[in-house]
Amino acid sequence: MAVRMMVSAEAAQWLKRELNLGPNDAVRVFARYGGQSDIHPGFSLGMSKEVPAGPVVAEEHHGVRICVHEADLWYFDGMDLYIQYDPVLDEAVPQAVPAQAHGDHRAL
C-alpha cells in the first residue's frame, strides 16, 4: 500500500526550523495510541525527527524528507497524508484525509 504525501511550504519551513533537521534526517509520521481521530478512534498521528531505517515509504517536499514506516501504513488505508502549518497553534499538523484524485500534490 502506498500513501500520497502533501506538505505545505510553510509546514516544511516550520519542520526544518523546529526539528533542526540535518542532511540525513527525516520527519517520521506515525500512528500513536491516544489523541483524537475520526478515522481510527483512540489513535492519532505523531511526528518525530529520525534517520530512517528499515522499510519506509518516503517522499521529499520543499527540502524535507517525510517518511512512514511500513508498520504504520494501516493508518493510511484509503487515505492521503497532508501536513499543513497552523498559524494559531504555530506548528505543523499532520492529517489523514480520504484519498482522491489530486493534481500535483507537490505544489502545496
C-alpha positions as CSV (number, residue, x, y, z in Angstrom):
1,M,0.0,0.0,0.0
2,A,1.3,3.5,-0.8
3,V,0.3,6.7,0.8
4,R,0.4,10.0,-1.0
5,M,2.0,12.8,0.9
6,M,1.4,16.5,0.6
7,V,3.4,19.1,2.7
8,S,2.8,22.9,2.5
9,A,5.9,25.1,2.1
10,E,5.0,26.8,5.5
11,A,4.9,23.4,7.2
12,A,8.2,22.4,5.7
13,Q,9.8,25.6,7.0
14,W,8.4,25.0,10.4
15,L,9.7,21.4,10.5
16,K,13.2,22.5,9.4
17,R,13.4,25.2,12.0
18,E,11.7,23.4,15.0
19,L,13.2,20.0,14.5
20,N,16.7,21.3,13.4
21,L,16.8,18.8,10.5
22,G,20.2,17.8,9.3
23,P,21.0,16.4,5.8
24,N,20.3,12.8,6.7
25,D,17.3,13.5,8.9
26,A,13.7,12.8,8.0
27,V,10.3,13.6,9.7
28,R,8.6,10.3,10.6
29,V,4.8,10.4,10.7
30,F,3.4,7.6,12.8
31,A,0.2,6.2,14.3
32,R,0.2,6.7,18.0
33,Y,-2.2,5.4,20.7
34,G,-4.2,8.2,22.1
35,G,-5.4,11.5,20.8
36,Q,-8.4,12.2,18.7
37,S,-9.2,11.0,15.2
38,D,-12.4,10.5,13.2
39,I,-10.6,7.8,11.2
40,H,-9.3,5.5,13.9
41,P,-10.8,6.2,17.3
42,G,-8.2,6.0,20.0
43,F,-5.3,6.8,17.7
44,S,-3.8,9.9,16.2
45,L,-0.8,11.0,14.2
46,G,2.5,11.9,15.7
47,M,5.7,13.2,14.1
48,S,9.4,12.8,15.1
49,K,12.8,13.5,13.7
50,E,14.9,10.5,12.8
51,V,17.3,9.0,10.4
52,P,15.1,6.5,8.6
53,A,16.0,2.8,8.7
54,G,14.1,-0.3,7.6
55,P,11.2,-0.4,5.3
56,V,9.7,3.0,4.8
57,V,7.6,5.0,2.4
58,A,9.4,8.3,1.9
59,E,9.0,11.5,-0.2
60,E,10.7,14.8,-0.2
61,H,8.7,18.1,-0.2
62,H,10.2,21.5,-0.1
63,G,13.5,20.1,1.1
64,V,12.1,18.0,3.9
65,R,12.1,14.2,3.7
66,I,8.8,12.7,5.1
67,C,8.6,9.0,5.9
68,V,6.1,6.5,7.1
69,H,7.3,3.1,8.4
70,E,5.5,0.1,6.8
71,A,4.2,-0.8,10.3
72,D,2.2,2.5,10.3
73,L,0.7,2.2,6.8
74,W,-2.5,0.6,8.2
75,Y,-3.5,4.1,9.5
76,F,-3.5,5.5,5.9
77,D,-5.6,2.7,4.3
78,G,-7.6,4.7,1.7
79,M,-6.1,8.0,3.0
80,D,-3.6,10.6,1.9
81,L,-1.2,12.4,4.3
82,Y,-1.4,16.2,4.5
83,I,1.0,18.3,6.6
84,Q,-0.1,21.9,6.9
85,Y,1.1,24.8,9.0
86,D,-1.5,26.0,11.6
87,P,-0.7,29.7,12.4
88,V,-2.9,29.6,15.5
89,L,-1.1,26.7,17.0
90,D,2.2,27.8,15.4
91,E,3.0,24.2,14.4
92,A,2.9,21.7,11.5
93,V,-0.2,19.5,11.8
94,P,-0.4,16.1,10.1
95,Q,-3.8,14.9,8.9
96,A,-5.0,11.8,7.1
97,V,-7.7,12.7,4.6
98,P,-9.7,10.5,2.2
99,A,-7.6,9.6,-0.9
100,Q,-8.9,11.1,-4.1
101,A,-7.6,12.1,-7.5
102,H,-5.5,15.2,-6.9
103,G,-3.4,17.4,-9.2
104,D,0.2,17.8,-8.5
105,H,0.3,17.4,-4.7
106,R,3.9,18.7,-4.5
107,A,2.6,22.2,-5.3
108,L,1.3,22.7,-1.7
